[in-house]
Amino acid sequence: MNSNHEIQNHLSAYFTLANDVVKTSGDPHNSVELSLLVLQCMEDSLHQQYRGEEEVTIATHMLREAVPYIVCDSDVLDKIDHIARVRFSLTVVARHIHRLYGTSKKSMPDEKIRRMFEAAAKLCDECKSPWPRRYFVKQLCRCHGIDSYHTVIANSEASSLRWVCLPELQANEVKECHDRYIVIGDEYKQLREIIVTTILSENSDKIDTFLKSPQNKWQCRVKLYLALHREICMNKVTDRSPQKFSEEGIDFISQYILSQGLITDKDFAQSLLNNEVWKLKGNIIKGMELAQQNVFCLLTHYMILMSEIPGKTTLLTPLQKIALDPTSMVNSFFPTMPQDEIQEIKEALLAARDKTNENPVFYRCPSGHPYVIGDCGRPSVLGQCKECGLQIGGERHVLRPDNVQDSGADRTETGHILGRATHLGLITAPERQLNRASFAILRILTHISMYIGANKNIQAVGQSIKPNIEETDVGRYILEHIDLDMTSIQNILGKNKDDILLLIHHLLARMMEEHTMAVREEDYPADMCGLLNKKSRSKWEEEFAKKYISPVLQNMDQVLKQSNEKIQKDQRLGADALLQILYETDKVQENQDILKLQEIPGVWRYRDLISINHLRQNLERSQEKLPVLRLFLKEEHHLRAIRFIPSIMRLQRMLMQKYGRKLDRAEATILKIQDVKQEMEKDRKIDEFEQLLKDFTEAWSCVKESLKTTVCLLDNNILAIDKSYFRAVISDDTSILYLIPTYLDAGLCSYILLYFLLKKQNMFIEQYCYQRKLS
C-alpha cells in the first residue's frame, strides 16, 4: 500500500511538471495528448495486473467507484485514473458479454458477472456522457465482430443487457452484412450500381455499354456474378433493403444476363439469379443471421473465383480441384493435414551413420509398433515393445518370426484426417515450412474448397474424410471446421472476425488480380497439382503461402485500413452510423477542455492492446534480423509451458510414490482423479495436488497439438501418443493413468509431455548460446 502511495505521489509530481512545460507551447491539444499518454500507461498496467477470475470483481468495484469522478470536475489526474479504470472494466465486460450472449451458444451469467453487468449499466446511464457506452460497443465490435453486437442486441430484452443499445442507432437499422466484395475494385462497385439501375428501369443501355468489350472476360464474369449475388440474392435478407425490386425487373435482368455471350455457364448464372447456388446450406434467406451472411458471402466469392479462374497447372490448381473436381482428389494429401513424422526420424538417423558408425535398421513388433536396432542393424537380444509389451528383437542375428523388418512405407493418410472440429483446439504452433498465420489461412481455404466440392459431389468429399462420417453430416462437419479456423486466425493475428473476413476477401481479390496470362501458363508438376505425396504437398504449401498469403500478411494493417475505409464510404446501405462510430470518423474538436476530459472523443478511442501476437505481427513485417527474438516468438507457445516442468515432475513423483508400486494396470485404469483428490484430502495434500494438476492441465493444453506429431526414441522403441487420448478432457472423471508416466497407452501422455518440454527447453538454450556465441 505504501508503494502504491509513493507511485501516486511521483506520478502526480511528474504530471504537474510535464503539464507546466506543455502549457508553455500555448497549444491546449498538447495537454490533452499528455493526459492520453498517462491514461494509456495506466490502462496497460491494469490489464497486466488483473487477469482471470479476479478481473470480474475488480472491474465491478471500479465501475461502481468511477461515476462521481467522471461526472464532476475533479482533479485531472484522478479523472485520468478513473477513465483508465472504466476503459479496462468495459473491456472486461465486453469480453464476458460476447462469451455469454454474442454467439449462437448462449449461457446465463453467474451472480458475480451479473453484478458487473449491472455496474456497467449504472455507469453508462448515470455518467451523463454517451462516450462510455460507445466505447463498450467499440470494444465489442472491434474485438469480437459486428455480428456479435447484433446477436447481443437480439438478446437485449434481458434486463442486464438493455443498456448495451446505442440510442442513436435504434432507428430500424438494416441488418445486412457489409459488402466486402467491394475490395475487388471500383469496377465492381460501378457494375453493382448499373445492375440496380437496369432492374429498376428495365433498360439495358448502361449494362450493354459496360459488358460490350471487357478487357478481361473471366474477371468481368467474376465481378458480374458477385454484383448479381449482392444485389439480387442479398436483397432477400430483409423486407427493408435499400431497394425492393419488382418481379418484372428481376425477370428483365435474368433474361438479359442469360442471353449474353459473355456467360459461358448458363446453368450457374440461372441458379445465381434464382438464389439457388447452394445445394447445401448457403442460399440467402429472410432473417439470416449476420454471422451466417458473412460466412456464405465469403464462400460464394471463393466459389465464383475458383469456377472462373483459368489455368490447369497453376499454384491454385490443388484448391481448384478439391472444390470443382473432388473425385480426382480423394486419394490426395490435403493441405495442412498432419503427417507421419517417423519417416523424418529415420532419415535423421540414417544421415548420422557416418558420425556414429552405426547402421540403424527399423522393425515392427507383432502389433505394428516401430522400433530400431543400431550397431550392425541385426537383432541380437530380445526385448519388450514399450507400447504393447510384446517381445521384440531376436537372437543370434535371427529376428523373431512374429516381428518384421519395416517396409519403409509412410503411414501418412490421404484426404482430410483431422476428425471433428469439436475435438480440436485452436492452431497454436507453426507447421512444416509455414508460420502459424499462413498455416491457419491455408487451412481455411482448404475447408472452403471442401465445402464447395461437397456442394458439387458430396459423395466424393465424404470419401476423403477420415474417420468416416454420415453423408448427411458432411456440410455441417466442414462448416464447424471453417468456424474453428476463423477463430484460430483471429487468435493468431489479434484481429476481430470482421477484419479476418475482410482480409480473406482481399486475398481472393489479390489472387484474381495477379492471375495474369503468364500465371495461367505456369506448368507445375503433376505431383504438386494433385498433391500426390507428402513432399509435393509440403513444397506446394510453401510456394502457395510465399506467393499469395505472405504478401497480404506483410501489409495487413495497411490492407485493413484501406479496405475498411472503402466499406465506410460505401453508400449502398446509406451512411452506416455504427461504422462511423466504430472507425471514429468524428473530427478533432477545436476547443478541448482538459477539465472535461470525459467529453473528448480521443479519450475513448479504440486501440489494440500490446500483446505477444501484436509483437509477432510487427516483427514479421520488420526487416531487422533479431534472431533471438524471432526464435523466442516462434517457440513462445511452447516456451510458456516450460514454467510448468517443476510442477509436472512434482506431480509425477507424488503419484508414483503413492501409487507406483501399489496398483496393477487394471486398478489404475478405474482409479479416477476424483478418487485421488479424496485420498489427498486425507493426506492433507489437496491444495498442493490441485495446483499441480492445474499446472499439468495448462501445460497439456498449451502443447497438445504439437504432441500429436511428436515421437520419442527410447531403448530402440519409437513412442507416440495414440490419437484417441487427445480427444479426452482432463477432469475429475479422467483416469489417473493420464498423469503417471509410463511407456504404454495413457501413461505416454505424461511421459511425452515432459519429454517434449525438456527437449524444447534444451533446444532453445542451445540456439540462444549459438546466436550469442556462448560456449
N, C-alpha and C positions, 0 to 999 in steps of 0.2 A: 504494500500500500504506500509506504514511504517513497519507494522507487517511482511509482506512478505519479505521485505528487511532485517529485523532483522533475520528472519529464514534462509535466504540465507547466511548471514554472519556467523551465528552459525554453519550451515551445512558445509560451506567452512572450518571453523576453525577445526571442528571435523574431516572432511575428511583428511585434511592435517596432523593433529596429528596422526590419526589412520594409515594413509598410511606410515608415517615415522616409526611407530612401526612395521608395517607389513614388510617393506623393510629390517629390521634387520634380518629377518628369512632367507634371501637370496633366497627365492623361489618366482619367478615372478608370479606364479599362485595365490599366496595369495593376491596380489594387485588386480588381476582380480576378485577374489572372493569378496573382499571388495567392488569393483565397482558394482558387481552384486547385493550385498545386498542393497546398496544405491539406485540402479536403481529400484529394485522391490518395495522398500518402496515408491519411487516417483510415480511409476505406480499405485500402490494400492491407493495412495492419489488422483490421478486424477480420477480413477473410482468412488471413494467415492464422489468427489467434483462435478463432472459434470454428470448429468443424464437428460433423457427426451429430450425435444426439443432443449435445448441449446447445447447438446453434438455435434450436427452436425456442428454448427457454430464454436465452439471451435476446433473441430477436423480439420476442413478446415484451420483455421488460423495456427494451429500447424504444419500441413503438409507443408504448404507454407513456413513457417519460418525455417523449420528444415534442408533443403538441404545444405546450406553452412556449418552448424555445423557438419554434418555427413561427408561431402566430405573433409573438411580441417582438419589439425592437430590443432584443437582448444584446449582450456583449458579442462582438463579431466572432471571436474565437469560439465562444460557446455555441453560437449558431452553426459555425462550420462543423464543429464536433458532432452536433446532433443531426445535421443534414447528412453527414457521412454515415452515422448510425442508421438513419432512415433508409438511405440507399442500400446499405448492407442488408438490413432487415427485409426490405421489399424484394431484394434478390432472392433471399431465402424463401419468402412467401411465394414468389413466382415459381420457384422450383417445385415446391410441395403442391401448389395448385395444379401445375402441369401433371405431376405424378398421379394425383388423385382424380382430376377431372378433365385433363387435356387430351386423353386418348380414349379409344373405344372401351378400354378396360377400366371401369370406374370403381373407386373404393370409397369407404367412409373414413373421414379423419378421426383420429383418437382425440381425447379430451385436450391434450397439450396443443395439438395442431389447431383444433377448433378455436382455442383461446387466442392463438397467434393470428388467425384469420380475423377474429373479432377486433383485435387490437389494430390491425391494418385498416379495417373498415372504419373504425372510430377516428383514426388519424386522418384518413382521406376525407371524411365527412366534416371534421371539425377544424382542420388546419386553415380553412379559408383560402386555399390555393389549389388550382387544378393540377399543379405540377407533380406532386407525389403520385397521384392516380395515373397520370400519363406516364410517369417513369416506370411504374409497375407494369403497365401494358407494353411499354417498350421492352422491358426485360423479358416478359412472357413471349412476345412475338419474335424478338431478335435472337433469343436463346433457344426457343422451342418451336418456332414456326407460327405463321398467321393462323393456320388451321387449328392449332392448339387453342388460340384465343377464341375462335368461333365455337369450338366444342365447349369451352368453359362457359361462353355466353349462353349456349343452349341449355346449360345446367344452372343458369343464374337465378332460377326460381327458388333455389335453396337459399335460405336466409343468410347463410355465411358467405354467399357469392354475389349478392345483389350489387355490392359496392364496386365490382370489377368493371361494370359497364361505363364507358365514357359517355357522358350526356351528349356531347357534340357529335357522336356517331350513331345515335339511335333513330335516325330518320330513315328507316326502312332501307338499309343498305342491301345491295345485290350481293348474294353470297356465291359469287362465281370466281373461280381461281384466276389469277393474273395470267395474261397471255405471254408466256415465256418463249413462244415461237418467235417473238419479236427480235430475239438475239441473232436471227439469221440475216437481218439487214433491212434496209429501208424498202427494198423492192418487195419483200413480203408484206410490209405494212401498207404499201401502196396497193398491192393486189387485194389485200383484205378489204380496203375501203371500196375498191372497184366492184368486188363481189356484192357488197351491201347495196351499192348504187344500182347494180344490174338487177338484183332481186326486187328492189322497191320500185324501180321504174319500168321493169320488164323491157329493157332496151339494152342491146348488146354492143353498142358502138364503142364504149370505153374498153371493155374486155377484149373486143376484137383487135383494137389497136395494140393493146398490151401483149396479146398472145400471137400477134401476126408473125413476127420473126424473132423469136427468143435467141439470145446469144448462146445459151446452153440449154438444150431441150430437157435433159433429165433433171437438172437443177430447177428449171422452171416448173416441171411437174411436181417436184417435192414442195416447192413454195405454194403452188396452186392447191395441192391436196391439203396442206396444213391450214391454209386460209379457209378452205371449204369446211374442214373439221371445226375450226374455231367459230366460224360464223353460222354454220347450219347445225352441227351436232351440239356444240356447247350452248346453243340457243334454247335447248330443251331442259336445261337445269332448273329454270325458274320461269314463272309467268311474267316476271318483271324485268326481263332482259332489256337492254337499251333499244333493241328493235325486235318486234314480233312480226315475222314475215307471213304473208298470205300464202295459201296453198298454191295459188296461181303463180306467184313469184318463184316459189321453190320449184314448181314444175317447169317454169321457163328456163331457169338456170340449169336444171338437170338435163333437159333436152339439149340445151346449148353445149354443155360440157361433153356429153356423150357423142355429140356429132363432130367433135374436133379431132383432126388427125394427130394432134399432139398426144392425145390419150391413147396409149397402146394397150392398156389393160382395162377394157370396158367393164368387166365384172367387178374389179376392185373399185373403180370410180362409182359404179352404181351402188355398191354396198356402203361406200362412204357417204354418198348423198342420202341414203336411206338410214344412216346411223346404225349400220349392221355389220361393221367391220369385224367385230369380235364374236366368235362362236362361244369362247369362254367369257367370263366376266370382263367388262371393259367398255361396253357401249354406254353413252351418256343418258342418264335418266333423271326425271324430275326429282329434286330434293337430294341429289347425290352429295355426300359429304365432301367438304373441301379437300380433305386428305386423299380421298379416292380420285377426285378430279385431277389433282396434281400428279398422282402416280400414272393414271391412264392417259393423260396428255403426254407424259414422258414416253410411255410405251408406244403410243401412236406415232410420235415423232420418230422414234427408233425404227418402228416397223416400216414407215414410209421411206425413210432414208435407205434402209437395207434392201428394200424391194426395188429401188430405183438406181442405186449406185452401181455403175458399170465396172467390168473387170472380173476375171475369173481366177487370177493367181496373184492377188494383191495381199497386203497385210490384213485387210478387212475380211478376206475370204473365209477364215475359220468361223468367225462370228456370223457371217452371212449364211454359211452352210448350216450351222446349228439352228438359225432362225428360219431359213427358207427351204432347206433340204435335210431335215433332221434324220431321215433314214440313212443318209450317207455318213452320219457322224455317230451312229450308235456304238461303234467299237473304237471310237477315238478317245484320246486322253484330253478330257475337258480342261480348259484353262483354270488355274488356281486350285485345282484339286490336290489333296495330299498324295504323297508317293512313298514307295518303299525305299528307305534310306540304307538298307543293308548292303545294297549294291555299292554305294559310296564307301562304306566301311571296307568292303572287300578291296576296292580299288586303292584305298589308302594303305591297307596292309600290304598289298602286293607291290605298291610303289616304294614301300620301305624295305623291301627284301635286300637291296644292295647294302643297306646300312646295318641290318640285323643278322644277315647270313641265315635267315630262316626262309622256309618255303611254305607259307600258310596254305592249307587246303581246307575247304569248307564242306561240312557234312550236315545231315539232318537226322534227328532222333526218330524213333518209331512214330511219334506224334507230329513230326514235321518241323520241330523247332530247330533253328540253325545253331551250329557250334563250329569252332575252328580248331585245327590241330597244327601246331607250329613245328619247329625243327625240320625234319625231313618231310613232314606232311602226312606220314602214315601212322596209324594207331598203334600204340604200344602198351597202353594201360586202359583199364575200364574206369568209367566214372558215372556220375548221375547227371541227368539233364536238370538244370536249375529251374526249368519251367514246369515240367510234369513229373520229375523224379524217376523216369525210366532210364535204363542203362544205355550209356553211350560209349563210343570208342571201340577198342578191340585189343587183342593181344598178339604179340609177335608179328606185327605189321598186317594182321588179318582183321578186317572190320567185322563187327557183329553182323549177323545176317539180316537183322531187322532194322539196321541203320543203312543209310545210303549216302553216297557222295552227292553233294549238292549239284544240281544240274546247271546252276548258273542262271536259271530262269528268274526274271524280275517279277515280283509279285504285285507290282503296282497295278491297280484296277483301272479299267477304262470307264468312260461315262461320268455321271455325277455321283459321287460317293460320300457326300457329307452327312447324309441322313437328314432327319427333320431339323428345321431351324430351331425348334423349341429345345433341342438337346445341345445346341451350340452356344458358345459365348461370343462376345464381340471379337473382332480381329484386333490383336494386340501386338503381334510380332511381325517383323518383315519375313518374307518367304522367298526362297530361291534367290534370284538376282534382283528382286523388286523391293522397294521400300513399302512401308505399311499403306500409305495413301494410294500409290499406284496399284498395289495388290487388291485393295478393297474396291477401287473403281473398276478394275478389270473383272473382279468377281461379280459386281452388279450388272455389268454389261453382258457377262455370260448368262446370268439368270434371266435378264430381259430377253436375250436371244432364245433361251429355252421356252419362255412363255409364248413368244411369237411362234416358235416351232410347234408348240403344243396346240396353238390355235389352228395351225395348218394340218398337223398329223400327230394327234395326241398319243396314238399307239407307239410311234417311234420314240417320242420323248420319254414316254413311260418305260420303254425298254432300256433306255440309257440311265435310268435312276436306280441306284443300289443303296440300301436294300429295296426290294420291290415294294411298290405301293399300289393301291387300287387306282384304276384308270380315272375314276370319277374324282379322285383326290389330287390329281396332278396339278391342276390350276392353282388350288389353294396352297399346295406344297411349295410351288415356286414363288407365289406372292409373299408367303411368310419369309422366304429367303431374301427376297428383294427388300422387304421391310427391315430385316436384320442388317443387311448390307448398308442400307441408308443410315441406320443408327451407328454402324461402325465408322462410316465415312464422317458423320457428324462428330463422333468422338475423336477421331484421328486429326481432323482439320480444325476442330474447335469452332465450327460454324453451325448455324441453325438449319433446319430442314429446307426452308425456302431458298437459302443460299446454295445448299447442295444440289437441289433440283435445278437451279439456275446454272450452276457450274456444269452439270452433265448436259443440259440443253446446249450450252456454249461449246462443250466438247463435240457434240454431234454436229453443230454448225461448222466447227473447225474441220471435222472430217470431210464434210461436203465441200467446203471452200478449198481444201488442199488436194482434193481428188482431181488433179489435172490430167491431161492426156498422157503425160509421162508416167504418172502413178498408175493409170489404167493399164498401161502396157508393161507394168512390173511382172516379173516372172519368177516368183518364189517357188522353191522346190515342192513337189507333191507331198513330202512327209511333213512340211511345215503347214501347207494349206489344209491338209487333212488331219493334222495333229496325230500322226501315226505312231509316235513313240515319245518317251519321256524327254529325250534330248531335244527333239524338234519342238516339243511344247515349250520347254524352258527357253530355247532360242527365240521362238515366236513371241512369248510373253515379254522378253527383254526388249526386242525390237519394237513391238507394238507400243509398250509403255514409253520407250525413248522417243518415238516419233509423234505420238498423239497425246499421251497423258502428261508426261513431264513438263512440256512447254506450258500447258494450261496451269499446272500447279506452280510453276516458277512465277507466273504473273497473276496468281489467284486474286490477290486483293484488288489489283487494277481491273481485272476482268469483272469481278463482282461489283465494284464501284460503277463502272461504265454500264453494265447490264442493269443494275438496279436503277440508275438514272433514266435509262430508256423506259423501264416499266413505270417509273414515277411520272414521266412526261406523257405516257400513253393515254390518250383521251377516249379510248374505246368505251371504257366504263365510266367516263367522266373523271374529273379530278378526284382521286381516291383520298378521302380525308384521313383514313387510317395510315396510308403510306406516307402522307405528308408529315404526320406525327412521328412515325417510326424512323423516317430518314431525315427528320429535323430540318425541314426546308425553311423554317422561320428565319427571318433576318435578324442580325445582331441589333439589339436596342441601342439607340443613340445615348440615352441617359440611363446609366446603370447606377442605382443607389446601393452601395455596399451594405447599408443598414437593412435593406430589404432583399437580402441575398436570395431568399426563398422564391422570389418572383423573377429571377434572372434565368432565362431558358438554358444558358450554358451550364448552370449548376446541376441541371437534371439531364444532361446529355448521356446517351448510352456510350459505354466504352468497353472494349474487350479487356478482361482481367488478364494479367500476366500469368502464364502457366507454362508447363513443360511443352505442351503442344504448340503454344504460341511461339516459344523459343525455337522449337524444332522447325516450324514452318519458315521462320525468318532466317535460320541458319541454312536451310536447303536452298534459299534464294540468294544467299551470300556467296561471293567469290572467294572469301578468305578460306584458308586451309583448315586451321584449328583442329588438328587430327584427334587430340584427346577429347575435346568437347564433342566432336562428331561421333567418336566411338561411344562415349557415355550416352548420348541421346539415342544412338542405335540400339544399345543394350539396356536403356533405362527401365523398360517394362520388366526386364529380368532382374536388374540390379536392385530395384525397390523391394524385391522379395528376399534378397540376401540377408537383410537385417533379421530375418526370422530363423536363420540357421541355428543359432544357440537355442531358441525355443523348440525347434523341431528335434534337436538332439536331446534336450532335456525331457521332452515328451516321450521320445522313443526309449530313453533309459528308464524313465519312471514306469512305463508299461512293461518293459522287458523284465525289470526287477520284480514287478508284482505278478506277472502272468507268464513270462517267457518259458519257464520250465514246469509250470503247473497245469497248463492247458494242452490238450491234444487238439488236432485240427478241427474235429467235429464240434468240440466245445467252443473253440474260438469263433467258429462260424456263426453260432447262435447267440454269442455274447454281444450285446449292443452297447453303444456309447452311453445310453441312459443307465444301463446296469453298472457301468464303470463309475459314473457320477455318484451313484448311491454308495459304492464302495469307497470312493474318495471322500465322501461326506463323513463316513465313519472314521476314516484316517485323518480327518481334518486337513485334507489337502485339496478341497473342492475349488477354492479360489485360484490356486496355482494351476490346477488341471484345466479349468475353464479358460484361463488366459492363454495357456499353452495351446489348447485346442483351437481357440480363436486365431492365434498366430499361424498354426498349421493350415487352417482352412483358408486364411487370406493368402498365404503363400501358394497353396494349391490353385486358387482362383487366378492368381497373377500369371502363372506359367502353364496352366493346364493345356492350353492349345499347343504350346511348344513341346510338351511332353508326349503328345500324340505321335510325333515323328522322332522321338528320342530313343536311341538304342544304346545299350550298355554292354561292353565286352567284359566278361568275368569268368576266369578259370576256363577259357576257351568256349564259354557259352555266350550267345548273343541274346540279351534280355530286352524285352519291350513290354509295355503295359498293354493288356488286351483292350480293344476299343470299348467293350461293354462297360468297363469301370469308369470311363469318362462321363457316362450318362448319369451316374449316381450323384445325388446331392448329399454332402456330409451333414448329417443331422443326428438327433438322438436315436433314430432307428437304424443308423448305419452300423454295420458290423465292425468290431474292434480290429478286425484283420486289416482294414484300410490304414490303420495307424501304426501297426507293429511291422517293422521292416523284415521282409523275407524275400526269397528268390522265386516265389510262386504266387500266382493269382493276385488277389487284392493286396497282399503284402508288398508287391512290386511298386504300388503307388507311393508308399512311404519311402521305400528304398531308392527308387529312381528319382523321386522329388529331391531328396538330399544330395544324391549323386549329381544331378543336373545343376543345382545351386552352387555346390562346391566347385564344379567344373567351370561355371560361368565366372565365379569369383576369381579363380586362378587365371583364367584366360584374360580377364580384364586387367589384373595386376601385371601379367606378363606383357600385354600390349602397351600398358601405361609405361612400364620400365623401358620397353623398346623405343617408344616415341620420345621419352625423356632422356634416352641414352644412359639409363641407370643399370648397373650390373646386378 
